[in-house]
């Protein structure tokens, strides 16, 4: 039985009120063991009672009609200052991981739609409507310069932006019509599938966690009608590179 990670994440967020990014970190850290992740969340909530959302149950450790002595237990404890490690203080100042608060059920449905259509590999029909851009940034000009620079460095792949603009492949339309908006390449973390993650984010606005695009690309290169054309292009490129270093492409032959 395949674990529906999006559904598990949605249930975890709904039951705990945790940030989606924190919820995913807790679940992934426990290999999606919900009970273990809930235990970790409860420990974090007790340590940082003011920083994390309390569970939605609305009940305290005592019942709504506490027995005698239950309500008196807390006042008897001596008051002690709360000590925090330096890395805990730094952690509190960080932004939450999730830049998108889209409903996980919507994302799960979209992923299922893409998977059922093969990710668009070799098909002339788009399984999902592809937006002009994956998402829109808020107006960062209202923030201070240092904070705005921090956000831009964290979200935007600056080197890729410069390379694409200098090659005339991105934002060339701004020079034609100043009313047009600039597009910015989104920074993605590398995990061996980062290029197709970026492609999935650009086309549909969600990560290629199920490796749909990787499977579609493999099928295209292995059995697609473009297989021979891709192979010819690869051999031509190899020949050009070999010529630059003084080598000639040839087939291996049996030694005498």
Buried (B, 14 or more C-beta within 10 A) or exposed (E): EEEEBBEBBBBBBEBBBBBBBBBBBBBEEBEBBBEBBBEBBEEBBEEBEEEBEEBEEEEEEEEEEEEEEEEEEEEEEEEEEEEEEEEEEEEEEEEEEBEEEEEBEEBBEBBEEBBEBBBBBBEEEEBBEEEEEBEEEEEEEEEEEEEEEEBBEEBBBEEBBEEBBEEEEBBEEBEEEEEEEEBBBBBBEEEEBEBBBBBBBBBBBBBBBBBBBBBBBEBBBEEBEEEEEEEEEEEEEEEEEEEEEEEEEEEEEEEE
